[in-house]
Amino acid sequence: MKTLEQVRASLKPYPIEVEFPDIQRWKEGTDGVDYVHTFDSGVAGPHVMIMALTHGNEVSGAITVDAFLKRELRPLRGRLTLAFGNVEAYHRFDPQDIDATRYLDEDMNRVWLADKLDGDQDSVELRRARQLRPVIETVDLLLDIHSMHEEAPPVMMCGAQRKGLDFAATLGVPQTVVVDAGHANGRRLRDYQGFNDPASAKNALLIETGQHFSTRSREVALDTAARFLVTTGAVLPDDVAEFISDEAPMPQRFLEVTSPVVARSMDFSFVEDFRGLEVIEKAGTAIAHDGPTSIVTPHDNCVLVQPSLRHLGVGVTVVRLAKILDVAPEQLSF
């Protein structure tokens, strides 16, 4: 049986193309929570938040929040919060083991359930989530910045509610938007409480900017976050013009996750070097093997969303399968 270390050793290494910002300067927060900075305009409006480092090695978000804090962005109305999440994991990043500090004890993007946050379990990530929770619960509009294990085009994860899809369509970037319900082994921050309640005005998006350490991922994070602040009315376009890409956004396409593929053994392998958003034309096509079991596509034109073995483990989702939604967002029935 292969170990995770053996699996990772067999995978293509990625160069670190970006500089990790020194976020220590931002440790003292504005309201008593380390690495959380909230600015109040004094004018009625929504509480808008950008979260970086929900995972400790996903540096594009840290670059973005660091840049916005340096720029001294302030909201025109409502409140603006710029925050760093799993800072302990970030501070322990090892360039010789780039996948190890996604988290330290458990995935901080799987703990956002009231029962878990209120329970008696303990971990580095739970302690940090509990610190962040009072701030999160006052947020109206959230952008959670993530990146991916493999080099692939960026995707916006808009959740399972119609309001998330509409928010992503209004933002207009990136080109690919994925409608999904999250993960079976915990709840993401973007799905916490009102963000996932169709009756609530709260809304959230999760951007996967590209491979963790690529310059392209950094550019996508800055561009998307700047557009998010403009779209929410937190700032004027001129306030963030330096961060917005000169490239015109491509027409968006929308995917809906139909099923996850969960590894049942450490003897899991893909039949090709998939990286993400490959379209498999025919149903029943083998895409992977899990021990003696072939994993096949359940429908025609099946899109592979974030395939990766870098965190392979029994019970771990290694790819999600999606269908293409062939109608405009306003024509969708959900």
C-alpha positions as CSV (number, residue, x, y, z in Angstrom):
1,M,0.0,0.0,0.0
2,K,1.4,3.4,-1.0
3,T,1.9,6.1,1.6
4,L,1.0,9.7,1.0
5,E,4.7,10.6,1.0
6,Q,5.2,8.2,-1.9
7,V,2.3,9.5,-3.8
8,R,3.5,13.1,-3.4
9,A,7.0,12.1,-4.5
10,S,5.6,10.8,-7.7
11,L,3.8,14.0,-8.6
12,K,5.2,16.9,-10.6
13,P,6.7,19.6,-8.3
14,Y,5.6,23.2,-8.8
15,P,8.1,26.1,-8.5
16,I,7.4,28.9,-6.0
17,E,7.0,31.9,-8.3
18,V,5.7,34.4,-5.8
19,E,7.0,36.0,-2.6
20,F,5.3,35.1,0.6
21,P,4.4,38.4,2.4
22,D,5.5,39.0,5.9
23,I,2.1,39.3,7.6
24,Q,3.5,39.8,11.1
25,R,3.0,43.5,10.7
26,W,-0.8,42.9,10.6
27,K,-0.9,40.8,13.7
28,E,-2.6,43.4,15.9
29,G,-6.2,43.6,14.7
30,T,-8.5,46.5,15.0
31,D,-11.0,44.9,17.4
32,G,-9.0,42.5,19.5
33,V,-8.8,39.6,17.1
34,D,-5.2,39.0,15.7
35,Y,-4.8,39.5,12.0
36,V,-8.4,40.8,11.5
37,H,-8.8,44.4,10.4
38,T,-12.2,46.0,10.2
39,F,-12.9,49.5,9.0
40,D,-16.2,51.3,9.5
41,S,-17.3,54.0,7.1
42,G,-19.9,55.5,9.4
43,V,-22.4,55.2,6.6
44,A,-25.1,52.6,6.5
45,G,-24.2,49.6,4.3
46,P,-23.2,45.9,4.2
47,H,-20.3,44.4,6.1
48,V,-18.0,43.1,3.3
49,M,-15.2,40.7,4.1
50,I,-12.2,39.2,2.2
51,M,-10.7,36.2,3.9
52,A,-7.2,34.9,3.1
53,L,-5.4,31.8,4.3
54,T,-8.3,29.6,5.2
55,H,-5.6,27.1,4.2
56,G,-2.1,28.0,5.3
57,N,-0.2,27.3,2.1
58,E,-2.7,29.2,-0.2
59,V,-0.6,32.3,-0.5
60,S,-2.5,34.3,-3.3
61,G,-5.1,35.4,-0.7
62,A,-2.4,36.5,1.7
63,I,-0.7,38.5,-1.1
64,T,-4.1,40.2,-1.8
65,V,-5.1,41.1,1.8
66,D,-1.5,42.3,2.4
67,A,-1.7,44.5,-0.7
68,F,-5.1,45.9,0.2
69,L,-4.0,46.7,3.8
70,K,-0.9,48.4,2.4
71,R,-3.1,50.4,0.0
72,E,-5.2,51.5,3.1
73,L,-8.5,50.7,1.4
74,R,-11.4,52.1,3.3
75,P,-15.1,51.5,2.6
76,L,-17.4,54.1,1.2
77,R,-20.3,52.6,3.1
78,G,-20.8,49.9,5.6
79,R,-17.8,48.0,6.9
80,L,-14.9,46.3,5.3
81,T,-12.9,43.5,7.0
82,L,-9.6,42.2,5.6
83,A,-8.5,39.1,7.4
84,F,-5.9,36.3,7.5
85,G,-7.2,32.9,8.6
86,N,-4.9,30.0,9.5
87,V,-1.9,32.1,10.3
88,E,-0.2,29.4,12.4
89,A,-0.1,27.1,9.4
90,Y,1.1,29.9,7.2
91,H,4.0,30.8,9.5
92,R,5.1,27.1,9.4
93,F,5.2,26.9,5.6
94,D,8.2,24.7,4.4
95,P,9.2,25.2,0.8
96,Q,10.7,21.7,0.9
97,D,7.2,20.3,1.8
98,I,4.8,22.6,0.1
99,D,1.6,20.6,0.8
100,A,2.2,20.0,4.5
101,T,0.8,23.3,5.9
102,R,-2.6,23.3,4.2
103,Y,-3.5,22.9,7.9
104,L,-1.8,21.7,11.1
105,D,-4.4,19.6,12.9
106,E,-7.5,19.6,10.7
107,D,-8.9,21.4,7.7
108,M,-10.2,24.8,8.8
109,N,-12.6,24.8,5.8
110,R,-14.5,21.9,7.3
111,V,-15.2,23.1,10.8
112,W,-18.0,25.7,10.2
113,L,-20.8,23.9,11.9
114,A,-22.3,25.4,15.1
115,D,-22.2,22.0,16.8
116,K,-18.5,21.7,16.1
117,L,-17.6,25.2,17.0
118,D,-19.6,24.9,20.2
119,G,-18.3,21.5,21.1
120,D,-15.4,20.4,23.3
121,Q,-13.1,19.2,20.5
122,D,-9.8,21.1,20.2
123,S,-7.4,21.8,17.4
124,V,-5.3,24.7,16.1
125,E,-7.9,25.3,13.4
126,L,-10.9,25.1,15.7
127,R,-9.3,27.6,18.1
128,R,-8.7,30.0,15.2
129,A,-12.3,29.5,13.8
130,R,-13.7,30.3,17.3
131,Q,-11.7,33.5,17.4
132,L,-13.0,34.5,13.9
133,R,-16.6,33.4,14.5
134,P,-17.9,36.6,16.1
135,V,-16.6,38.6,13.2
136,I,-17.9,36.2,10.6
137,E,-21.4,36.2,12.0
138,T,-21.7,40.0,11.3
139,V,-20.5,39.7,7.7
140,D,-23.0,40.2,4.9
141,L,-20.9,39.6,1.8
142,L,-17.8,37.3,1.9
143,L,-15.1,36.4,-0.6
144,D,-13.0,33.5,0.6
145,I,-9.7,33.3,-1.4
146,H,-8.3,29.9,-2.1
147,S,-5.9,28.3,-4.6
148,M,-5.4,24.8,-6.0
149,H,-3.0,21.9,-5.8
150,E,-2.6,21.7,-9.5
151,E,-2.1,24.3,-12.3
152,A,-5.5,24.8,-13.8
153,P,-7.8,27.7,-14.8
154,P,-9.5,29.5,-11.8
155,V,-13.0,28.5,-10.7
156,M,-15.5,30.3,-8.6
157,M,-17.4,28.0,-6.1
158,C,-20.7,29.6,-5.6
159,G,-22.4,27.1,-3.3
160,A,-25.7,25.4,-3.8
161,Q,-28.1,28.3,-3.6
162,R,-29.4,30.4,-6.5
163,K,-28.2,33.6,-4.8
164,G,-24.6,32.4,-4.9
165,L,-24.8,31.8,-8.7
166,D,-26.4,35.2,-9.2
167,F,-23.6,36.8,-7.2
168,A,-20.9,35.1,-9.2
169,A,-22.7,36.1,-12.5
170,T,-22.8,39.7,-11.3
171,L,-19.1,39.7,-10.4
172,G,-18.4,38.4,-13.9
173,V,-15.1,36.6,-13.1
174,P,-13.6,34.1,-13.4
175,Q,-14.8,32.3,-16.6
176,T,-15.9,29.1,-14.8
177,V,-18.4,29.1,-12.0
178,V,-19.2,25.8,-10.1
179,V,-22.5,25.2,-8.4
180,D,-21.8,22.8,-5.5
181,A,-22.9,21.8,-2.1
182,G,-19.5,21.5,-0.5
183,H,-18.0,18.4,1.2
184,A,-19.5,15.5,3.1
185,N,-16.8,15.6,5.8
186,G,-17.5,19.1,7.1
187,R,-18.8,22.5,6.2
188,R,-16.9,25.3,4.5
189,L,-16.8,28.9,5.6
190,R,-18.7,30.0,2.5
191,D,-21.6,27.7,3.5
192,Y,-21.8,28.9,7.2
193,Q,-25.2,29.9,8.5
194,G,-26.8,32.7,6.4
195,F,-24.4,32.4,3.5
196,N,-26.1,29.1,2.6
197,D,-29.6,30.1,3.6
198,P,-31.8,31.0,0.6
199,A,-34.0,33.2,2.9
200,S,-31.0,35.3,4.1
201,A,-29.6,38.3,2.3
202,K,-26.1,37.2,3.3
203,N,-24.0,35.8,0.4
204,A,-20.5,34.3,-0.1
205,L,-18.2,33.2,-2.8
206,L,-15.1,31.0,-2.8
207,I,-12.5,31.7,-5.5
208,E,-10.0,29.0,-6.4
209,T,-7.4,31.2,-8.1
210,G,-5.1,28.6,-9.7
211,Q,-2.0,26.7,-8.5
212,H,-0.9,27.8,-5.1
213,F,2.4,29.4,-6.0
214,S,2.0,30.7,-9.5
215,T,2.1,34.3,-10.6
216,R,-1.1,33.8,-12.5
217,S,-2.8,32.8,-9.3
218,R,-1.6,36.0,-7.6
219,E,-3.0,38.1,-10.5
220,V,-6.4,36.3,-10.4
221,A,-6.7,36.8,-6.7
222,L,-6.0,40.5,-6.9
223,D,-8.3,41.0,-9.8
224,T,-11.2,39.0,-8.4
225,A,-10.9,40.6,-5.0
226,A,-10.8,44.1,-6.4
227,R,-13.8,43.5,-8.6
228,F,-15.6,42.0,-5.6
229,L,-15.1,45.2,-3.6
230,V,-16.4,47.3,-6.5
231,T,-19.4,45.0,-7.1
232,T,-20.4,45.2,-3.4
233,G,-20.1,48.9,-3.4
234,A,-17.4,48.9,-0.8
235,V,-15.0,51.0,-2.9
236,L,-14.9,52.9,-6.2
237,P,-13.3,51.4,-9.3
238,D,-10.5,54.0,-9.1
239,D,-9.6,52.9,-5.6
240,V,-8.6,49.5,-6.8
241,A,-7.7,50.2,-10.5
242,E,-4.1,49.1,-10.0
243,F,-5.3,45.6,-9.1
244,I,-7.8,45.0,-11.9
245,S,-6.5,43.1,-14.9
246,D,-6.4,44.8,-18.3
247,E,-7.8,41.6,-19.9
248,A,-11.5,41.7,-20.6
249,P,-13.4,39.0,-18.7
250,M,-14.4,36.0,-20.8
251,P,-18.1,35.0,-21.0
252,Q,-18.8,32.8,-18.0
253,R,-19.8,29.2,-18.1
254,F,-21.6,27.4,-15.3
255,L,-21.1,23.8,-14.0
256,E,-23.0,21.8,-11.5
257,V,-21.3,19.2,-9.4
258,T,-23.1,15.9,-9.8
259,S,-21.0,13.7,-7.6
260,P,-17.7,13.5,-5.7
261,V,-15.1,10.8,-6.2
262,V,-13.9,9.6,-2.8
263,A,-10.8,7.5,-2.5
264,R,-11.4,4.1,-0.8
265,S,-7.8,3.1,-0.7
266,M,-4.3,4.5,-1.1
267,D,-4.0,2.6,-4.4
268,F,-5.8,5.3,-6.3
269,S,-4.6,6.7,-9.6
270,F,-5.9,8.7,-12.5
271,V,-5.6,7.2,-16.0
272,E,-4.2,10.5,-17.3
273,D,-2.4,13.5,-15.9
274,F,-5.6,15.5,-15.2
275,R,-5.3,19.0,-13.8
276,G,-8.8,20.3,-13.9
277,L,-11.8,21.2,-16.2
278,E,-11.1,18.4,-18.7
279,V,-14.3,17.4,-20.4
280,I,-14.9,13.7,-20.9
281,E,-17.3,13.2,-23.7
282,K,-18.8,9.8,-23.1
283,A,-20.5,8.3,-20.1
284,G,-18.8,5.2,-18.8
285,T,-15.3,6.4,-19.7
286,A,-12.7,5.3,-17.1
287,I,-10.9,8.2,-15.5
288,A,-9.3,6.5,-12.5
289,H,-8.6,3.2,-10.7
290,D,-9.1,2.7,-7.0
291,G,-7.4,-0.6,-6.4
292,P,-9.2,-3.1,-8.6
293,T,-12.2,-0.7,-9.1
294,S,-12.5,1.5,-12.2
295,I,-14.0,4.9,-11.7
296,V,-16.1,5.9,-14.7
297,T,-17.9,9.0,-15.8
298,P,-21.6,9.0,-14.9
299,H,-22.8,11.1,-17.8
300,D,-21.8,12.6,-21.1
301,N,-19.6,15.7,-21.2
302,C,-18.5,15.1,-17.6
303,V,-16.2,17.9,-16.3
304,L,-13.4,17.1,-13.9
305,V,-13.3,19.7,-11.1
306,Q,-10.0,19.9,-9.2
307,P,-8.5,16.4,-9.6
308,S,-5.5,15.9,-7.4
309,L,-3.8,13.2,-5.3
310,R,-1.6,15.6,-3.2
311,H,-3.8,14.9,-0.2
312,L,-4.8,11.4,-1.0
313,G,-6.3,9.4,1.9
314,V,-9.1,7.0,2.5
315,G,-12.3,9.0,2.6
316,V,-10.7,12.0,0.8
317,T,-12.4,13.6,-2.2
318,V,-9.9,13.4,-5.1
319,V,-12.1,15.0,-7.8
320,R,-15.6,16.2,-8.3
321,L,-17.6,15.4,-11.4
322,A,-19.8,18.1,-12.9
323,K,-22.2,18.7,-15.8
324,I,-22.3,21.8,-18.0
325,L,-25.3,24.0,-17.5
326,D,-26.2,25.0,-21.1
327,V,-28.6,27.9,-20.4
328,A,-28.0,31.4,-19.2
329,P,-28.0,31.9,-15.4
330,E,-31.4,33.7,-15.4
331,Q,-33.0,30.7,-17.2
332,L,-31.9,28.1,-14.6
333,S,-34.7,26.7,-12.6
334,F,-33.1,26.4,-9.1
